[in-house]
Amino acid sequence: MSDFLRDYLNVIWFGATALVVGGLLLGLAAAVRPTSPSAEKYIAYESGVDPVGMGWSQSQVRYYVFALLFVIFDVEAVFLFPWAISVERYGTFGLVVMLVFMFLLLDGLFYAWKRGLLRWV
């Protein structure tokens, strides 16, 4: 067997071992834990106040969009810092690529702003 295939075989063995160990631990936890089901355990509970009405409430989508925009621009920082550290190594081509990247992200920000997605109501 070649070294190339042996490397993949190692990955498969580690993955299979991880799945087996994880399954065994979950099975062991399910077998050992105490179970005493009752109706009171399935009701919604918050801050010691007995629930009134249904526990279902619909939340607005704009909060999720706001969170996704935060994550997108947070990931932008992850790509900017390594580039800024070694900007001399990448030269002009790296500068142009990063400017295009930043332009696309700013274009997305202005699009979200224009659509009114950044208003916190």
Buried (B, 14 or more C-beta within 10 A) or exposed (E): EEEEEEEEEEEEEEEEEEEEEEEEEEEEEEEEEEEEEEEEEEEEEEEEEEEEEEEEEEEEEBEEBBEEBEEEEEEBEEEBEEBEEEEEEEEEEBEEEBEEBEEEBEEBBEEBEEEEBEEEE
